[in-house]
Amino acid sequence: MVPAIILFTGLLFFPKSPRWLAMKGRWDEAREVLAGLHGGGDPSHPLVLAEFLEIEEQVRLDRENTQNSWREMAKPKTAKRVFLGCGLQA
């Protein structure tokens, strides 16, 4: 339990994922997090802009091409992978 408690406590201080923020439509916050991680706080840093554009494109593609559903996990091909992953963790 000690590693789990340490991990949980540490997660409270981590910034949110820029990709998650972008998927939720919180684009300004995503850019701020990227600026803090890669641009030294500068949102116009070339690395920040490049990664932000990459995230924006990926989120757009994901929205167009994916169907998020719990039923997807029950399909035979996917269920096998889910059970394998759960089994390995157990």
Biotite code that builds the C-alpha atoms (Angstrom):
import biotite.structure as struc

atoms = struc.array([
    struc.Atom([0.000, 0.000, 0.000], chain_id="A", res_id=1, res_name="MET", atom_name="CA", element="C"),
    struc.Atom([2.916, 2.364, 0.585], chain_id="A", res_id=2, res_name="VAL", atom_name="CA", element="C"),
    struc.Atom([3.763, 2.770, -3.137], chain_id="A", res_id=3, res_name="PRO", atom_name="CA", element="C"),
    struc.Atom([0.089, 3.388, -3.915], chain_id="A", res_id=4, res_name="ALA", atom_name="CA", element="C"),
    struc.Atom([-0.138, 6.113, -1.271], chain_id="A", res_id=5, res_name="ILE", atom_name="CA", element="C"),
    struc.Atom([3.033, 7.763, -2.551], chain_id="A", res_id=6, res_name="ILE", atom_name="CA", element="C"),
    struc.Atom([1.726, 7.634, -6.133], chain_id="A", res_id=7, res_name="LEU", atom_name="CA", element="C"),
    struc.Atom([-1.661, 9.059, -5.147], chain_id="A", res_id=8, res_name="PHE", atom_name="CA", element="C"),
    struc.Atom([-0.046, 11.895, -3.194], chain_id="A", res_id=9, res_name="THR", atom_name="CA", element="C"),
    struc.Atom([2.312, 12.692, -6.065], chain_id="A", res_id=10, res_name="GLY", atom_name="CA", element="C"),
    struc.Atom([-0.530, 12.763, -8.596], chain_id="A", res_id=11, res_name="LEU", atom_name="CA", element="C"),
    struc.Atom([-2.139, 15.620, -6.711], chain_id="A", res_id=12, res_name="LEU", atom_name="CA", element="C"),
    struc.Atom([0.796, 17.823, -7.748], chain_id="A", res_id=13, res_name="PHE", atom_name="CA", element="C"),
    struc.Atom([1.023, 16.750, -11.406], chain_id="A", res_id=14, res_name="PHE", atom_name="CA", element="C"),
    struc.Atom([-0.504, 18.951, -14.124], chain_id="A", res_id=15, res_name="PRO", atom_name="CA", element="C"),
    struc.Atom([-3.407, 17.556, -16.099], chain_id="A", res_id=16, res_name="LYS", atom_name="CA", element="C"),
    struc.Atom([-2.602, 15.931, -19.425], chain_id="A", res_id=17, res_name="SER", atom_name="CA", element="C"),
    struc.Atom([-2.733, 18.398, -22.338], chain_id="A", res_id=18, res_name="PRO", atom_name="CA", element="C"),
    struc.Atom([-4.353, 15.724, -24.527], chain_id="A", res_id=19, res_name="ARG", atom_name="CA", element="C"),
    struc.Atom([-7.064, 15.068, -21.956], chain_id="A", res_id=20, res_name="TRP", atom_name="CA", element="C"),
    struc.Atom([-7.727, 18.788, -21.612], chain_id="A", res_id=21, res_name="LEU", atom_name="CA", element="C"),
    struc.Atom([-7.948, 19.108, -25.400], chain_id="A", res_id=22, res_name="ALA", atom_name="CA", element="C"),
    struc.Atom([-10.369, 16.187, -25.628], chain_id="A", res_id=23, res_name="MET", atom_name="CA", element="C"),
    struc.Atom([-12.583, 17.948, -23.099], chain_id="A", res_id=24, res_name="LYS", atom_name="CA", element="C"),
    struc.Atom([-12.490, 21.178, -25.134], chain_id="A", res_id=25, res_name="GLY", atom_name="CA", element="C"),
    struc.Atom([-10.272, 23.032, -22.664], chain_id="A", res_id=26, res_name="ARG", atom_name="CA", element="C"),
    struc.Atom([-7.819, 24.263, -25.288], chain_id="A", res_id=27, res_name="TRP", atom_name="CA", element="C"),
    struc.Atom([-6.453, 27.269, -23.378], chain_id="A", res_id=28, res_name="ASP", atom_name="CA", element="C"),
    struc.Atom([-5.583, 25.141, -20.362], chain_id="A", res_id=29, res_name="GLU", atom_name="CA", element="C"),
    struc.Atom([-3.928, 22.564, -22.630], chain_id="A", res_id=30, res_name="ALA", atom_name="CA", element="C"),
    struc.Atom([-1.738, 25.271, -24.164], chain_id="A", res_id=31, res_name="ARG", atom_name="CA", element="C"),
    struc.Atom([-0.823, 26.591, -20.691], chain_id="A", res_id=32, res_name="GLU", atom_name="CA", element="C"),
    struc.Atom([0.223, 23.117, -19.526], chain_id="A", res_id=33, res_name="VAL", atom_name="CA", element="C"),
    struc.Atom([2.329, 22.618, -22.654], chain_id="A", res_id=34, res_name="LEU", atom_name="CA", element="C"),
    struc.Atom([3.928, 26.026, -22.129], chain_id="A", res_id=35, res_name="ALA", atom_name="CA", element="C"),
    struc.Atom([4.821, 25.059, -18.590], chain_id="A", res_id=36, res_name="GLY", atom_name="CA", element="C"),
    struc.Atom([6.245, 21.704, -19.650], chain_id="A", res_id=37, res_name="LEU", atom_name="CA", element="C"),
    struc.Atom([8.156, 22.601, -22.810], chain_id="A", res_id=38, res_name="HIS", atom_name="CA", element="C"),
    struc.Atom([8.294, 26.352, -23.281], chain_id="A", res_id=39, res_name="GLY", atom_name="CA", element="C"),
    struc.Atom([9.370, 27.679, -19.914], chain_id="A", res_id=40, res_name="GLY", atom_name="CA", element="C"),
    struc.Atom([5.973, 29.332, -19.546], chain_id="A", res_id=41, res_name="GLY", atom_name="CA", element="C"),
    struc.Atom([6.018, 30.873, -23.042], chain_id="A", res_id=42, res_name="ASP", atom_name="CA", element="C"),
    struc.Atom([2.931, 29.733, -25.024], chain_id="A", res_id=43, res_name="PRO", atom_name="CA", element="C"),
    struc.Atom([4.462, 31.024, -28.276], chain_id="A", res_id=44, res_name="SER", atom_name="CA", element="C"),
    struc.Atom([7.550, 28.798, -28.016], chain_id="A", res_id=45, res_name="HIS", atom_name="CA", element="C"),
    struc.Atom([7.994, 26.787, -31.281], chain_id="A", res_id=46, res_name="PRO", atom_name="CA", element="C"),
    struc.Atom([7.999, 23.418, -29.477], chain_id="A", res_id=47, res_name="LEU", atom_name="CA", element="C"),
    struc.Atom([4.782, 24.312, -27.649], chain_id="A", res_id=48, res_name="VAL", atom_name="CA", element="C"),
    struc.Atom([3.094, 25.406, -30.878], chain_id="A", res_id=49, res_name="LEU", atom_name="CA", element="C"),
    struc.Atom([4.224, 22.285, -32.741], chain_id="A", res_id=50, res_name="ALA", atom_name="CA", element="C"),
    struc.Atom([2.996, 19.918, -30.051], chain_id="A", res_id=51, res_name="GLU", atom_name="CA", element="C"),
    struc.Atom([-0.255, 21.839, -29.645], chain_id="A", res_id=52, res_name="PHE", atom_name="CA", element="C"),
    struc.Atom([-0.944, 21.521, -33.379], chain_id="A", res_id=53, res_name="LEU", atom_name="CA", element="C"),
    struc.Atom([-0.158, 17.817, -33.205], chain_id="A", res_id=54, res_name="GLU", atom_name="CA", element="C"),
    struc.Atom([-2.576, 17.345, -30.300], chain_id="A", res_id=55, res_name="ILE", atom_name="CA", element="C"),
    struc.Atom([-5.240, 19.381, -32.078], chain_id="A", res_id=56, res_name="GLU", atom_name="CA", element="C"),
    struc.Atom([-4.952, 17.228, -35.206], chain_id="A", res_id=57, res_name="GLU", atom_name="CA", element="C"),
    struc.Atom([-4.975, 13.975, -33.226], chain_id="A", res_id=58, res_name="GLN", atom_name="CA", element="C"),
    struc.Atom([-8.056, 14.981, -31.227], chain_id="A", res_id=59, res_name="VAL", atom_name="CA", element="C"),
    struc.Atom([-9.849, 15.940, -34.439], chain_id="A", res_id=60, res_name="ARG", atom_name="CA", element="C"),
    struc.Atom([-8.993, 12.595, -36.039], chain_id="A", res_id=61, res_name="LEU", atom_name="CA", element="C"),
    struc.Atom([-10.057, 10.698, -32.923], chain_id="A", res_id=62, res_name="ASP", atom_name="CA", element="C"),
    struc.Atom([-13.411, 12.449, -32.854], chain_id="A", res_id=63, res_name="ARG", atom_name="CA", element="C"),
    struc.Atom([-14.016, 11.619, -36.508], chain_id="A", res_id=64, res_name="GLU", atom_name="CA", element="C"),
    struc.Atom([-12.915, 7.985, -36.443], chain_id="A", res_id=65, res_name="ASN", atom_name="CA", element="C"),
    struc.Atom([-13.549, 6.448, -33.044], chain_id="A", res_id=66, res_name="THR", atom_name="CA", element="C"),
    struc.Atom([-16.585, 5.190, -31.251], chain_id="A", res_id=67, res_name="GLN", atom_name="CA", element="C"),
    struc.Atom([-16.094, 5.074, -27.503], chain_id="A", res_id=68, res_name="ASN", atom_name="CA", element="C"),
    struc.Atom([-18.363, 2.442, -26.083], chain_id="A", res_id=69, res_name="SER", atom_name="CA", element="C"),
    struc.Atom([-18.184, -0.211, -23.410], chain_id="A", res_id=70, res_name="TRP", atom_name="CA", element="C"),
    struc.Atom([-19.595, -2.620, -25.995], chain_id="A", res_id=71, res_name="ARG", atom_name="CA", element="C"),
    struc.Atom([-16.331, -2.367, -27.894], chain_id="A", res_id=72, res_name="GLU", atom_name="CA", element="C"),
    struc.Atom([-14.614, -4.177, -25.010], chain_id="A", res_id=73, res_name="MET", atom_name="CA", element="C"),
    struc.Atom([-17.000, -7.145, -25.322], chain_id="A", res_id=74, res_name="ALA", atom_name="CA", element="C"),
    struc.Atom([-16.107, -7.882, -28.939], chain_id="A", res_id=75, res_name="LYS", atom_name="CA", element="C"),
    struc.Atom([-14.121, -11.135, -29.189], chain_id="A", res_id=76, res_name="PRO", atom_name="CA", element="C"),
    struc.Atom([-10.934, -9.556, -30.544], chain_id="A", res_id=77, res_name="LYS", atom_name="CA", element="C"),
    struc.Atom([-10.898, -6.789, -27.925], chain_id="A", res_id=78, res_name="THR", atom_name="CA", element="C"),
    struc.Atom([-12.162, -8.938, -25.028], chain_id="A", res_id=79, res_name="ALA", atom_name="CA", element="C"),
    struc.Atom([-9.168, -11.230, -25.409], chain_id="A", res_id=80, res_name="LYS", atom_name="CA", element="C"),
    struc.Atom([-6.805, -8.268, -25.017], chain_id="A", res_id=81, res_name="ARG", atom_name="CA", element="C"),
    struc.Atom([-8.755, -6.877, -22.058], chain_id="A", res_id=82, res_name="VAL", atom_name="CA", element="C"),
    struc.Atom([-8.668, -10.205, -20.206], chain_id="A", res_id=83, res_name="PHE", atom_name="CA", element="C"),
    struc.Atom([-4.983, -10.632, -20.978], chain_id="A", res_id=84, res_name="LEU", atom_name="CA", element="C"),
    struc.Atom([-4.208, -7.156, -19.614], chain_id="A", res_id=85, res_name="GLY", atom_name="CA", element="C"),
    struc.Atom([-6.287, -7.699, -16.483], chain_id="A", res_id=86, res_name="CYS", atom_name="CA", element="C"),
    struc.Atom([-4.736, -11.115, -15.947], chain_id="A", res_id=87, res_name="GLY", atom_name="CA", element="C"),
    struc.Atom([-1.212, -9.771, -16.233], chain_id="A", res_id=88, res_name="LEU", atom_name="CA", element="C"),
    struc.Atom([-1.957, -7.020, -13.718], chain_id="A", res_id=89, res_name="GLN", atom_name="CA", element="C"),
    struc.Atom([-3.482, -9.479, -11.274], chain_id="A", res_id=90, res_name="ALA", atom_name="CA", element="C"),
])
